[in-house]
Amino acid sequence: MKQISNYNELISILNDTDGKVFLKISTETCGPCRAMAPTIAELEKAHQDVTFIECNAEECDEDILAKFNVRNVPVIIVLNDGKVQDQTVGLQTKDALEERLSK
């Protein structure tokens, strides 16, 4: 999963990507974030057509957090052609994440 830390990196990825982008905003100390990591790794292997990126909320610039109104983590955002298709907060099951990707 590609790590990003600023809004310009995000915009560059969105501009260069046709299709879906899976953005995880998390922190290293977040238990639910760590718990979802293996599931997201499985999804990344299964969905080669989706670009997976991650942003550490403690290290990224405020523009990313403000853009998506992040107040708590983990936040999972699915973007399609640069537009938010789905956004959720909190621990998610593999089935729930699969459903979000299939919309």
Secondary structure by P-SEA (a helix, b strand, c coil): ccccccaaaaaaaaaacccbbbbbbbccccaaaaaaaaaaaaaaaacccbbbbbbccccccaaaaaaaccccccbbbbbccccccccccccccaaaaaaaaac
